[in-house]
Amino acid sequence: MSTSEPSSLDPKLKKLIRQDVQSMHAYAIQDSAGMVKLDAMENPHRLSPTLQAELGSRLGALAINRYPDGRVNDLRHALAEYAGMPTGFDIMLGNGSDELISLLAMACDVPGGSILAPVPGFVMYAMSAQLQGLEFVGVPLTADFELDESAMLAAIARHQPSIVYLAYPNNPTANLWDDAVIENIVVAVGAQGGLVVMDEAYQPFSSKSYAGRMARHGHVLLMRTLSKFGLAGVRLGYMMGPKALIAELDKVRPPYNISVLNYECALFALEHQDVFAAQARELVAQRQILLNALRSMPRLQAWDSDANMVLVRVLGEGERAGPVFEGLKARGVLVKNISKMHPLLTNCLRLTVGTAHENEQLLQALKEALQVAL
């Protein structure tokens, strides 16, 4: 694939493309070749050679000449059991959570509809609204990245959104929000007839889940992904909710959206969930070690995390995150510079928690980059 700049689009074709799409930027994926890759909140652990061979044998035996079959329902049942799905609920699968977010916007595209979420947050909430022609309402978090309860409730009352997203924990701030505030928001959205989607993408690393509370409300959906579980390359997301609600949302799902390779990989992983649970525990332990080390560094602020990432701010005058990011990159460590994503994230970097060795490389590179850049 060419890496050169694209040529100008023929004007006759350009007029076929929506103007707002032309003004957008495609989702950028950083080149990570040869780098310590700590930019995308991936589980850094690979399968053991024994499990690799076992999975390879299973995938090789699949009938890839056929469309996906009823085995996908085996995965739905396995995920429902794994997640502790309440009685009377059902589960819907997506090609990653991204597809589920897009399908929700499509299904809820009613006249006057809108999507609301705290910001900074996951970029796909706003992008799905824009691509579907829905208004997106972003409500800023407080300076310490907590939910602004009064602002959220006021925005809900004013806009009466079709969907409110609450990431639990949030990306990129990695924190959990106050349970009482969340419940007040859930009740307010329900009173005006909207949906609440609790996005638990980072659940394997979190100290809490909303799963035990969702059965209280008929308008709450719980969305998760297996990407952070350890299957980022498989692209498998799932969403749970009351059966009648899932039945309606499932009508916009493309047929065969989960490939035979995807669902067999996911089933295999769930059969070995103890292996992935051990990896998650190790990453949680490494997260604390990383946090302690970051907090010992001058000119750096690090926030508590319930995910497999840590948000840091480079302290001082002027533009500071950019030079430190480039300094890390020059030393072979790739993180995410999110300092331009939202004003609340000024001079912030997002660091994925890696293996012990990767974290040591990150800390050494960060120490050197801070000394040079500042």
ROPA-557125 format. One line per 8 residues: number of its first residue (from 1); their letters; for each residue z, x, y of C-alpha. Coordinates in Angstrom, 1 decimal. Example, Ala and Ser with C-alpha at 12.3 -4.5 7.8 and 13.67 -1.06 7.14 Angstrom:
2
1	AS	7.8/12.3/-4.5; 7.1/13.7/-1.1
***
This chain:
374
1	MSTSEPSS	0.0/0.0/0.0; -1.0/1.4/3.4; 1.8/2.3/5.8; -0.4/2.5/8.8; -0.2/0.0/11.6; -2.0/-3.3/10.9; -5.3/-3.9/12.7; -5.5/-6.7/15.2
9	LDPKLKKL	-6.0/-10.1/13.7; -9.3/-11.9/14.2; -8.8/-14.3/17.1; -10.3/-17.1/15.0; -7.7/-16.6/12.4; -4.9/-15.9/14.9; -5.1/-19.4/16.2; -4.3/-20.7/12.7
17	IRQDVQSM	-0.9/-19.0/12.7; 2.0/-20.7/14.5; 2.9/-19.1/17.8; 6.6/-18.8/17.0; 5.7/-17.0/13.7; 3.5/-14.5/15.6; 6.4/-13.7/17.9; 8.7/-13.0/15.0
25	HAYAIQDS	9.4/-9.7/13.3; 9.2/-9.5/9.5; 12.5/-8.7/7.7; 12.7/-4.9/7.8; 13.6/-2.9/4.7; 14.6/0.7/5.4; 13.0/3.5/3.5; 15.7/4.8/1.2
33	AGMVKLDA	13.8/7.4/-0.8; 16.0/10.4/-1.5; 18.9/8.9/0.4; 22.5/7.9/-0.5; 21.7/4.2/-0.1; 24.6/2.4/1.6; 22.7/-0.1/3.7; 22.3/-3.3/1.7
41	MENPHRLS	25.6/-4.1/0.0; 24.3/-3.4/-3.5; 26.5/-2.7/-6.5; 25.8/1.0/-7.0; 26.6/1.0/-10.7; 23.8/0.8/-13.3; 24.0/-0.4/-16.8; 25.1/2.1/-19.5
49	PTLQAELG	22.3/3.5/-21.7; 23.5/1.2/-24.6; 23.3/-1.9/-22.4; 20.0/-0.8/-21.0; 18.5/-0.5/-24.5; 20.0/-3.9/-25.5; 18.6/-5.7/-22.4; 15.2/-3.9/-22.8
57	SRLGALAI	14.9/-5.2/-26.3; 15.7/-8.8/-25.2; 13.2/-8.7/-22.4; 10.5/-7.2/-24.5; 10.8/-10.0/-27.0; 10.3/-12.8/-24.3; 7.2/-15.0/-24.3; 6.0/-13.9/-20.9
65	NRYPDGRV	2.7/-15.6/-21.6; 4.5/-19.0/-21.3; 6.1/-20.7/-18.4; 9.9/-20.7/-18.2; 11.4/-23.1/-20.7; 14.6/-25.0/-21.3; 16.5/-21.7/-21.6; 16.9/-21.9/-17.9
73	NDLRHALA	19.3/-24.7/-18.5; 21.4/-22.3/-20.7; 21.7/-20.2/-17.6; 22.8/-23.2/-15.5; 25.5/-24.1/-18.0; 26.7/-20.4/-18.2; 26.9/-20.1/-14.4; 28.7/-23.5/-14.1
81	EYAGMPTG	31.3/-22.2/-16.6; 31.5/-18.8/-14.9; 32.1/-20.3/-11.5; 34.5/-23.1/-12.7; 32.2/-25.9/-11.5; 34.2/-29.1/-11.0; 33.5/-32.2/-13.1; 30.9/-34.5/-11.5
89	FDIMLGNG	29.1/-31.5/-9.9; 25.7/-30.0/-10.8; 24.1/-26.6/-10.2; 20.7/-25.6/-8.6; 19.1/-22.2/-9.1; 17.1/-20.2/-6.5; 15.1/-17.0/-6.4; 18.0/-15.4/-4.6
97	SDELISLL	20.2/-17.3/-2.1; 17.4/-16.8/0.5; 15.3/-19.4/-1.3; 18.1/-21.8/-1.5; 18.7/-21.5/2.2; 15.0/-22.2/2.9; 15.0/-25.2/0.5; 18.0/-26.6/2.2
105	AMACDVPG	16.3/-26.4/5.6; 13.2/-28.1/4.1; 15.2/-30.9/2.5; 17.3/-31.6/5.6; 14.4/-31.5/8.1; 15.1/-34.9/9.6; 14.3/-36.0/13.2; 16.8/-34.4/15.5
113	GSILAPVP	18.2/-32.3/12.7; 19.8/-28.9/13.4; 21.5/-26.0/11.6; 24.8/-24.5/12.9; 26.6/-21.3/12.0; 29.0/-18.9/13.5; 27.3/-15.7/14.9; 27.0/-12.9/14.2
121	GFVMYAMS	26.2/-14.0/10.6; 23.6/-13.9/7.9; 20.2/-13.8/9.6; 18.6/-16.2/7.1; 20.5/-19.2/8.4; 18.7/-18.9/11.8; 15.4/-17.8/10.3; 15.2/-20.8/7.9
129	AQLQGLEF	15.8/-23.1/10.8; 13.1/-21.6/12.9; 10.6/-21.6/10.1; 11.2/-25.2/9.4; 11.1/-26.2/13.0; 14.8/-27.1/13.3; 17.1/-26.2/16.1; 19.6/-23.4/15.3
137	VGVPLTAD	22.9/-23.5/17.0; 24.8/-20.2/16.9; 28.5/-20.4/17.9; 30.0/-16.9/18.8; 33.0/-15.7/16.9; 36.0/-14.4/18.8; 36.2/-10.8/19.8; 38.0/-10.0/16.6
145	FELDESAM	35.4/-11.9/14.5; 37.5/-15.0/13.8; 36.2/-18.5/14.0; 36.4/-20.0/17.5; 37.8/-23.3/16.3; 37.5/-25.2/19.6; 33.9/-23.9/20.2; 32.9/-24.8/16.7
153	LAAIARHQ	34.3/-28.3/16.9; 32.7/-28.9/20.3; 29.3/-27.7/19.0; 29.6/-29.9/15.9; 30.4/-33.0/18.1; 27.6/-32.2/20.5; 24.8/-31.3/18.1; 25.8/-33.2/15.0
161	PSIVYLAY	24.1/-30.6/12.8; 22.5/-31.5/9.5; 23.9/-28.3/7.9; 26.8/-26.0/8.9; 27.0/-22.6/7.2; 30.3/-20.8/6.7; 30.0/-17.4/5.0; 33.2/-16.7/3.0
169	PNNPTANL	33.5/-13.7/3.6; 31.1/-13.2/6.5; 28.2/-10.8/6.7; 28.2/-8.4/8.5; 31.9/-8.6/9.6; 33.2/-8.7/6.0; 36.2/-10.9/6.8; 37.6/-14.2/5.5
177	WDDAVIEN	38.4/-16.8/8.1; 41.5/-18.9/8.5; 41.7/-21.6/5.8; 43.1/-24.3/8.1; 40.4/-23.7/10.7; 37.7/-24.0/7.9; 39.2/-27.2/6.7; 39.2/-28.7/10.2
185	IVVAVGAQ	35.5/-27.8/10.5; 34.7/-29.2/7.1; 36.4/-32.5/8.0; 34.6/-32.7/11.4; 31.2/-32.1/9.8; 31.9/-34.8/7.2; 32.9/-37.3/9.8; 29.6/-37.1/11.5
193	GGLVVMDE	27.5/-37.1/8.3; 26.5/-33.4/7.9; 26.6/-30.9/5.1; 28.8/-27.8/4.9; 27.5/-24.8/2.9; 30.2/-22.3/1.8; 28.2/-19.1/1.2; 30.2/-16.9/-1.2
201	AYQPFSSK	27.7/-14.1/-1.6; 30.5/-11.5/-1.8; 32.8/-13.5/-4.0; 33.2/-10.7/-6.7; 35.0/-8.6/-4.1; 36.9/-11.3/-2.3; 40.6/-12.2/-2.5; 39.8/-15.9/-2.1
209	SYAGRMAR	37.2/-18.6/-3.0; 36.6/-22.1/-1.8; 35.7/-23.2/-5.3; 39.1/-24.8/-5.9; 38.9/-26.9/-2.8; 35.3/-28.1/-2.8; 35.9/-31.1/-5.0; 37.9/-32.7/-2.2
217	HGHVLLMR	34.7/-33.2/-0.2; 31.4/-34.9/-1.2; 29.5/-33.1/1.6; 30.4/-29.5/0.7; 28.0/-27.2/-1.2; 29.1/-23.8/-2.7; 26.4/-21.1/-2.7; 26.6/-17.8/-4.5
225	TLSKFGLA	24.3/-15.0/-5.6; 24.2/-12.6/-8.5; 22.9/-9.9/-6.2; 26.3/-8.5/-5.3; 27.6/-9.2/-8.8; 25.2/-6.3/-9.8; 21.8/-7.9/-10.2; 20.2/-7.4/-6.7
233	GVRLGYMM	16.9/-6.6/-8.3; 16.9/-9.8/-10.4; 17.0/-12.2/-7.4; 19.1/-15.1/-8.7; 21.1/-17.4/-6.5; 22.9/-20.6/-7.4; 24.4/-23.6/-5.5; 26.9/-26.2/-6.7
241	GPKALIAE	27.6/-29.6/-5.3; 28.1/-33.3/-6.2; 25.4/-34.4/-8.8; 23.8/-37.0/-6.6; 23.4/-34.5/-3.7; 22.0/-31.7/-5.9; 19.6/-34.2/-7.5; 18.1/-34.9/-4.1
249	LDKVRPPY	18.0/-31.2/-3.0; 16.4/-30.1/-6.3; 13.3/-32.2/-5.5; 12.1/-29.6/-3.1; 12.6/-26.7/-5.5; 9.3/-25.2/-6.7; 8.6/-25.7/-10.4; 9.4/-22.6/-12.5
257	NISVLNYE	11.0/-20.8/-9.6; 13.2/-18.8/-11.9; 11.2/-16.5/-14.2; 11.9/-15.9/-17.8; 12.8/-12.3/-16.9; 15.2/-13.4/-14.2; 17.1/-15.9/-16.3; 17.3/-13.7/-19.4
265	CALFALEH	18.7/-10.8/-17.2; 21.3/-13.2/-15.7; 22.3/-14.6/-19.1; 22.7/-11.0/-20.4; 24.9/-10.1/-17.4; 27.1/-13.1/-17.9; 27.5/-12.2/-21.6; 28.8/-8.9/-20.3
273	QDVFAAQA	30.7/-10.1/-17.3; 33.7/-8.0/-18.2; 31.6/-4.9/-17.4; 30.6/-6.2/-14.0; 34.1/-7.4/-13.3; 35.3/-3.8/-13.9; 32.7/-2.5/-11.5; 33.9/-5.0/-8.9
281	RELVAQRQ	37.5/-3.9/-9.3; 36.4/-0.2/-8.9; 34.5/-1.0/-5.7; 37.5/-2.9/-4.3; 39.7/0.2/-5.0; 37.0/2.4/-3.4; 36.9/0.1/-0.4; 40.6/0.7/0.4
289	ILLNALRS	40.1/4.5/0.0; 37.1/4.3/2.3; 39.0/2.2/4.9; 41.9/4.6/4.9; 39.7/7.6/5.4; 37.7/5.8/8.2; 40.8/4.9/10.0; 41.9/8.5/10.1
297	MPRLQAWD	38.8/9.5/12.0; 39.0/9.7/15.8; 36.6/7.5/17.9; 36.1/5.1/15.0; 37.4/1.5/14.5; 37.2/0.0/11.1; 38.0/-3.7/10.2; 39.6/-5.1/7.1
305	SDANMVLV	37.1/-6.2/4.5; 37.0/-8.8/1.7; 33.4/-7.8/0.7; 31.7/-4.6/-0.5; 31.0/-3.4/3.0; 33.0/-2.1/5.9; 32.3/-2.8/9.6; 33.0/0.1/11.9
313	RVLGEGER	32.6/0.6/15.7; 31.9/4.0/17.3; 34.3/4.2/20.3; 33.5/5.8/23.6; 31.1/5.4/26.5; 27.5/4.5/26.4; 25.2/4.1/23.3; 27.0/5.6/20.4
321	AGPVFEGL	26.0/3.8/17.2; 22.4/4.9/17.4; 23.0/8.7/17.5; 25.6/8.4/14.7; 23.3/6.4/12.6; 20.5/8.9/13.0; 23.0/11.7/12.3; 23.9/10.1/9.0
329	KARGVLVK	20.3/9.6/8.2; 19.5/13.3/8.9; 22.2/14.2/6.4; 20.8/12.0/3.7; 23.0/8.9/4.1; 21.5/5.5/4.9; 23.7/2.8/6.4; 22.8/-0.2/8.6
337	NISKMHPL	22.8/0.0/12.4; 23.7/-3.5/13.5; 24.6/-2.6/17.1; 21.7/-4.7/18.5; 22.1/-7.7/16.3; 24.6/-9.5/18.6; 26.7/-8.5/21.7; 29.9/-8.7/19.7
345	LTNCLRLT	28.5/-5.9/17.4; 27.9/-3.4/20.2; 28.0/0.1/18.7; 28.8/-1.2/15.2; 27.5/0.2/11.9; 27.8/-1.6/8.5; 28.7/0.6/5.6; 28.2/-0.4/2.0
353	VGTAHENE	31.0/0.6/-0.4; 29.5/3.0/-2.9; 30.8/5.1/-5.8; 33.6/7.6/-5.2; 31.0/10.4/-4.9; 28.7/8.4/-2.6; 31.7/7.5/-0.4; 32.7/11.2/-0.2
361	QLLQALKE	29.2/12.0/0.9; 29.3/9.3/3.5; 32.6/10.4/4.9; 31.5/14.1/5.2; 28.2/13.1/6.8; 30.0/10.7/9.2; 32.5/13.4/10.2; 29.7/15.8/11.0
369	ALQVAL	27.5/13.1/12.8; 30.5/12.1/15.0; 31.1/15.7/16.0; 27.5/16.3/17.0; 26.7/12.9/18.5; 29.8/12.5/20.6
***
